[in-house]
Amino acid sequence: MHEQEPERGYAPPGPAAAGSGGSPRMGRGDASAQLRPDSPPGEPAFAGPQRPAEEWDRPERATPRSLTLVLAGGVLALALLLVMLVPVPYAVQSPGPTVDTLGEHEGEPLIEVDGERTYPSDGELRLTTVSVAGGPGHPVAAFDVVAGWLDPNRLVLPVEAVFPEDATEDELDEQSTQQMTSSQTNATVAALEELGHDVPMTLTVTGVAENSPSRGVIEGGDVVTAVRPEGGDRVHVEAYSDLADVLAETAPGTTVTVTVRRGGEDLALDVQTMASPQQDGSVLGVFLQPDVELPFQVEFDIEDIGGPSAGTMFALGIVDVLTPGDLTGGEHVAGTGTVDLAGRVGPIGGIQQKLVGARRDGADWFLAPAGNCDEVPGHVPDGLHVVRVATLAEARTSVEAIGEGNGRSLPTCG
């Protein structure tokens, strides 16, 4: 170990300088001022007796206490990591992909029409989706749930609020596929009727709701052929819209006479209508399967998307493809909503995530079902304009107004 050289301006130890008139001074360079190894040059430390040089290079010994603290910290970190990876009974909804119904899939038009002239479009009509993590076969970990809570564009829900209890992954996949197929059928019928085509169909009862007044009166397999509300005229049912239009003007609890064909015999059955959870008027409380006779073939080339909520955008895509000119006027329009055979737009889930996905993929306009309007305010991304629609006819008129530059005058949500 080396001593620091005397700092300039101080005398080395020894006899007092001439003329000092006193005892020797202790300068900063005195031999008793030893440097610590960690002291920078020029900064001696008066630290007492010097330790041997080899002791400064010797590592400090770990004490039992420090080892215990390190071990406990490691165990705690591992435990927290394991907890974050444990599956939890939640589902996380995120903005999913969007698909342009006027676009192509693997080089082929997404909407293909055989037997009728079609027309190109420069705009976009995008259906929107929600990606859902969680549920049967795809559980989420606590880490995913925490990340969902921290992300304003995601929604975390108890799994039972999203999926039916005790449903299997295969059952959910089958249901989703059936809903997509049904939505395409409904969209095709609604679009063709919107364009003035006759679409005759046979409506067969596939089941009766548990709480329906029709239970025990109307049976599965019955074919609905006519309906007459109390005090009203008898309407022959050749299309679903015939039945839907009558019920839309009928108050819940009204007795109606439904004519069905059962076993080759026509029966006139009196039943009471019940309130509809989604629209005005009333319903019979039965499930109907349409056997549709299309004037020409309409097919959809789309994969990996299920559920019923693309119906409105499918229908608009068909209308645009089958009409001259560009319905959108070159604008990028997205939207969502179920559509029934009568062209009524119904509410869906996950609209807040769909708004985000639409804007992310370049949409400037968004068609929102009237039944979802209370969920929209405060969740619209900057630059996206929301338009409220309740029927396919309203949706078509809205897209035409947007294409003509009059979209700002359309009704919105909130």
C-alpha positions in Angstrom: 0.0 0.0 0.0 1.3 3.4 -1.0 1.0 6.6 0.9 -0.4 9.7 -0.8 2.2 12.2 -1.9 2.1 15.5 0.1 -0.5 17.9 -1.3 1.1 20.9 -2.9 1.4 23.8 -0.4 2.1 21.6 2.7 5.4 20.7 4.2 6.5 17.1 4.7 6.8 16.0 8.3 10.0 17.1 10.1 11.3 20.1 11.9 9.3 23.3 11.7 10.0 25.5 8.8 12.3 28.4 9.4 10.6 31.2 10.9 7.6 29.1 12.0 8.4 29.8 15.6 6.6 26.7 16.9 6.5 23.0 17.0 6.3 20.8 13.9 3.0 21.0 12.0 1.1 17.9 10.9 0.5 18.4 7.2 -2.1 16.5 5.1 0.8 14.4 3.8 1.6 13.1 7.2 2.4 9.4 7.3 -0.4 8.8 9.8 -3.0 9.9 7.2 -3.6 6.5 5.5 -5.6 6.0 2.4 -8.5 3.5 2.2 -8.4 1.4 -0.9 -11.7 2.9 -2.0 -10.6 6.5 -1.6 -9.8 8.4 -4.8 -6.4 9.9 -5.2 -6.0 13.1 -3.3 -8.6 12.2 -0.7 -6.9 10.6 2.3 -9.1 9.1 4.9 -8.2 9.4 8.6 -9.6 6.0 9.4 -7.4 4.7 12.1 -5.1 1.7 11.8 -4.5 0.3 8.3 -5.7 -3.2 7.3 -3.4 -5.4 5.4 -3.8 -5.1 1.7 -4.8 -8.7 1.3 -7.8 -8.2 3.6 -9.2 -5.6 1.2 -9.4 -8.1 -1.6 -11.0 -10.9 0.5 -14.8 -11.2 -0.2 -17.2 -10.7 2.6 -18.5 -13.9 4.1 -22.3 -14.5 3.7 -24.0 -14.6 7.0 -26.9 -17.1 7.7 -29.2 -14.2 7.9 -28.4 -12.9 4.4 -28.6 -16.4 3.0 -32.1 -16.8 4.5 -33.2 -13.5 3.1 -32.0 -14.4 -0.4 -33.6 -17.8 -0.3 -36.9 -16.4 1.0 -36.9 -13.8 -1.8 -36.4 -16.4 -4.4 -39.2 -18.6 -3.0 -41.5 -15.7 -2.9 -40.8 -14.7 -6.5 -41.3 -18.3 -7.7 -44.6 -18.5 -5.8 -45.8 -15.2 -7.3 -44.8 -16.5 -10.8 -46.7 -19.8 -10.2 -49.8 -17.9 -9.0 -49.8 -15.7 -12.1 -49.8 -18.8 -14.3 -52.6 -20.6 -12.5 -55.8 -20.8 -14.7 -58.7 -18.6 -13.3 -62.4 -18.6 -14.1 -62.5 -15.5 -16.2 -62.8 -14.6 -19.9 -60.9 -11.7 -21.5 -62.4 -9.9 -24.5 -60.1 -8.0 -26.9 -60.5 -6.3 -30.2 -60.5 -9.0 -32.9 -59.8 -8.9 -36.6 -62.1 -7.1 -39.1 -63.0 -8.5 -42.5 -64.1 -6.5 -45.6 -67.2 -8.2 -47.0 -66.5 -6.5 -50.3 -63.0 -7.9 -50.4 -61.4 -11.2 -51.3 -60.4 -14.3 -49.4 -57.5 -16.3 -50.9 -58.0 -14.5 -54.3 -61.8 -15.2 -54.4 -64.6 -12.7 -53.6 -65.8 -13.1 -50.0 -69.4 -12.8 -51.3 -69.9 -14.9 -54.4 -73.1 -14.7 -56.5 -74.0 -17.3 -59.1 -76.8 -16.4 -61.6 -77.0 -12.7 -61.1 -74.9 -9.8 -62.3 -72.6 -8.2 -59.7 -70.8 -4.8 -59.5 -67.4 -3.8 -58.1 -66.9 -1.4 -55.2 -64.0 0.9 -54.2 -65.1 1.2 -50.5 -65.1 -1.2 -47.6 -67.8 -2.7 -45.5 -66.0 -4.4 -42.6 -67.6 -6.9 -40.2 -66.0 -6.7 -36.8 -65.1 -9.4 -34.3 -64.1 -9.9 -30.7 -61.3 -12.2 -29.7 -62.2 -14.1 -26.5 -59.6 -15.8 -24.3 -60.9 -18.1 -21.6 -63.7 -20.7 -21.4 -63.7 -24.4 -22.1 -60.5 -25.6 -23.6 -58.8 -22.2 -23.5 -58.4 -21.1 -19.8 -56.7 -17.9 -19.0 -54.0 -17.4 -16.3 -54.1 -14.8 -13.6 -51.4 -12.9 -15.5 -53.8 -12.5 -18.5 -56.6 -11.3 -16.3 -54.4 -8.7 -14.6 -53.2 -7.5 -18.1 -56.8 -7.3 -19.2 -57.8 -5.1 -16.2 -54.9 -2.8 -17.0 -55.8 -2.5 -20.7 -58.7 -0.1 -21.3 -59.4 -1.8 -24.7 -60.1 -5.2 -23.0 -62.9 -6.4 -20.9 -62.6 -9.0 -18.2 -65.8 -11.0 -17.2 -66.6 -14.0 -15.1 -66.5 -17.0 -17.5 -70.1 -17.9 -16.8 -71.1 -14.4 -18.1 -69.7 -15.3 -21.5 -70.1 -19.1 -21.9 -73.0 -21.4 -21.0 -72.4 -23.4 -17.8 -71.0 -26.9 -18.4 -70.7 -26.4 -22.2 -67.7 -28.2 -23.8 -65.3 -26.8 -26.3 -66.8 -28.9 -29.1 -70.3 -27.8 -28.2 -69.3 -24.2 -28.3 -67.5 -24.6 -31.7 -70.6 -26.3 -33.2 -72.9 -23.6 -31.8 -70.7 -20.8 -33.2 -70.6 -22.4 -36.6 -74.4 -22.9 -36.6 -74.9 -19.2 -35.7 -72.6 -18.1 -38.5 -74.5 -20.3 -41.0 -77.8 -18.9 -39.8 -76.6 -15.3 -39.9 -75.5 -15.8 -43.6 -79.0 -17.3 -44.5 -80.7 -14.4 -42.7 -78.5 -11.8 -44.3 -79.1 -13.3 -47.8 -82.9 -13.3 -47.4 -83.0 -9.9 -45.8 -80.7 -8.4 -48.5 -82.7 -9.9 -51.4 -86.0 -8.8 -50.0 -84.5 -5.3 -49.5 -83.7 -5.3 -53.2 -87.2 -6.4 -54.1 -86.7 -10.1 -54.8 -89.3 -12.6 -53.7 -87.8 -15.2 -51.4 -90.5 -17.8 -50.6 -89.8 -20.1 -47.6 -91.3 -22.7 -45.4 -91.1 -22.0 -41.6 -90.9 -25.1 -39.5 -91.1 -25.1 -35.7 -88.0 -26.7 -34.2 -88.9 -26.0 -30.5 -90.9 -23.9 -28.1 -89.4 -21.7 -25.3 -89.8 -22.9 -21.8 -91.7 -19.9 -20.6 -93.8 -19.5 -23.8 -97.6 -19.5 -23.7 -97.3 -21.5 -27.0 -95.9 -24.4 -25.1 -98.2 -27.4 -25.2 -100.1 -25.8 -28.1 -97.6 -25.4 -31.0 -95.3 -28.4 -31.4 -92.0 -29.1 -33.0 -92.4 -30.1 -36.7 -95.4 -27.7 -37.2 -95.2 -25.6 -40.4 -96.5 -22.1 -39.9 -98.8 -21.1 -42.8 -100.9 -18.2 -41.6 -101.5 -15.9 -38.6 -104.4 -13.7 -37.5 -104.2 -11.4 -34.5 -107.4 -10.9 -32.5 -109.6 -8.5 -34.3 -107.3 -8.4 -37.3 -107.0 -9.9 -40.8 -105.6 -13.3 -41.6 -102.2 -13.1 -43.2 -100.8 -15.9 -45.3 -97.2 -16.6 -44.2 -95.0 -17.1 -47.3 -91.9 -15.5 -45.8 -90.7 -14.8 -42.3 -91.2 -11.1 -42.9 -95.0 -11.8 -43.3 -95.1 -13.2 -39.7 -92.7 -10.7 -38.3 -94.6 -7.7 -39.6 -97.8 -8.9 -38.0 -96.2 -9.6 -34.6 -94.4 -6.2 -34.7 -97.8 -4.5 -34.5 -99.2 -6.9 -31.9 -99.0 -6.1 -28.2 -97.7 -8.8 -25.8 -100.5 -10.9 -24.3 -102.7 -10.7 -27.4 -104.4 -13.8 -28.5 -103.5 -14.7 -32.1 -104.7 -17.6 -34.3 -101.7 -19.4 -35.8 -102.5 -21.9 -38.6 -100.0 -24.7 -38.9 -99.7 -27.8 -41.0 -99.2 -30.9 -38.8 -99.2 -34.4 -40.3 -100.7 -33.2 -43.5 -103.6 -31.5 -41.7 -104.2 -27.8 -41.2 -104.9 -26.7 -37.6 -105.9 -23.3 -36.3 -104.3 -22.8 -32.9 -105.1 -20.0 -30.5 -102.0 -18.8 -28.5 -101.0 -15.7 -26.6 -98.0 -13.7 -27.7 -95.2 -12.7 -25.4 -92.9 -9.7 -25.1 -89.7 -9.7 -27.2 -86.5 -8.9 -25.4 -85.0 -7.3 -28.5 -87.7 -5.4 -30.4 -91.1 -3.8 -30.2 -94.2 -5.8 -30.6 -94.4 -9.4 -29.5 -93.3 -13.0 -30.4 -94.8 -16.4 -30.4 -92.0 -17.9 -28.3 -91.1 -20.6 -30.8 -88.0 -21.4 -32.7 -88.3 -21.5 -36.5 -86.1 -23.1 -39.1 -86.6 -21.5 -42.6 -86.4 -23.6 -45.7 -85.5 -20.9 -48.2 -86.0 -20.9 -52.0 -83.4 -18.4 -53.3 -83.8 -16.9 -56.8 -80.1 -17.4 -57.3 -77.2 -18.7 -55.3 -75.2 -16.6 -52.8 -72.2 -18.0 -51.0 -69.6 -16.7 -48.5 -65.9 -17.6 -48.5 -64.8 -16.9 -44.9 -63.0 -18.9 -42.3 -62.3 -18.9 -38.5 -65.1 -16.6 -37.6 -68.3 -17.7 -35.9 -71.3 -16.3 -34.2 -74.3 -14.3 -35.4 -73.1 -10.7 -35.2 -71.8 -10.4 -38.8 -75.3 -10.5 -40.3 -75.9 -6.8 -40.9 -72.5 -6.4 -42.7 -73.0 -9.5 -44.8 -76.4 -8.2 -45.9 -75.0 -4.8 -46.8 -72.2 -6.5 -48.7 -74.8 -8.4 -50.8 -76.8 -5.2 -51.4 -73.6 -3.4 -52.6 -72.5 -6.3 -54.8 -75.9 -6.6 -56.5 -76.5 -2.9 -57.2 -74.8 -0.7 -59.8 -72.4 2.0 -58.6 -70.6 2.1 -55.3 -72.9 2.0 -52.2 -70.1 3.3 -50.0 -68.8 6.1 -52.3 -65.3 4.8 -51.6 -65.7 5.3 -47.8 -64.4 2.8 -45.2 -67.4 1.7 -43.1 -67.4 -0.9 -40.4 -70.2 -2.2 -38.2 -71.9 -5.1 -36.4 -75.3 -6.5 -35.5 -77.4 -9.5 -36.0 -80.0 -9.4 -38.8 -83.1 -11.5 -38.8 -85.1 -12.8 -41.8 -87.2 -9.6 -41.7 -84.2 -7.3 -41.8 -84.3 -6.2 -38.2 -80.8 -5.4 -36.7 -80.3 -6.9 -33.3 -77.7 -6.1 -30.5 -74.5 -8.0 -29.9 -71.8 -8.3 -27.3 -68.4 -6.7 -27.2 -69.3 -3.5 -29.1 -66.6 -1.5 -27.3 -63.9 -3.8 -28.4 -65.3 -3.8 -32.0 -65.2 0.0 -32.1 -61.4 -0.2 -31.3 -60.8 -2.9 -33.9 -62.7 -1.0 -36.6 -60.7 2.2 -36.1 -57.4 0.2 -35.8 -58.1 -1.3 -39.3 -58.8 2.1 -40.9 -62.6 2.5 -40.6 -63.9 6.1 -40.4 -67.6 5.1 -39.9 -69.2 2.5 -37.7 -72.8 1.2 -37.9 -74.0 0.3 -34.3 -77.2 -1.6 -33.5 -79.8 0.7 -31.8 -79.9 -1.9 -29.0 -76.2 -1.3 -28.2 -76.3 2.5 -28.2 -76.2 2.8 -24.4 -72.8 1.0 -24.4 -71.2 3.4 -27.0 -70.8 6.8 -25.4 -67.3 7.3 -23.9 -65.8 4.4 -25.9 -65.5 5.8 -29.4 -61.9 6.1 -30.7 -60.8 9.4 -32.1 -61.7 9.8 -35.8 -64.5 7.2 -35.8 -68.1 8.3 -36.4 -70.9 6.1 -35.0 -74.2 5.8 -36.8 -77.3 4.2 -35.1 -79.3 1.7 -37.1 -82.3 -0.5 -36.3 -83.0 -2.2 -39.6 -81.2 -3.2 -42.8 -83.1 -0.5 -44.7 -81.8 2.1 -42.2 -78.3 0.7 -42.6 -78.4 0.8 -46.4 -79.7 4.4 -46.3 -77.0 5.4 -43.9 -74.2 3.9 -46.0 -75.6 5.7 -49.1 -75.6 9.0 -47.1 -72.0 8.4 -46.0 -71.0 7.7 -49.6 -72.6 11.0 -50.7 -70.8 13.0 -48.0 -73.9 13.4 -45.7 -72.9 11.1 -42.9 -72.6 13.7 -40.3 -76.4 14.3 -40.4 -77.2 10.7 -39.5 -78.5 9.7 -36.0 -75.8 8.5 -33.6 -75.6 7.0 -30.1 -75.7 9.2 -27.1 
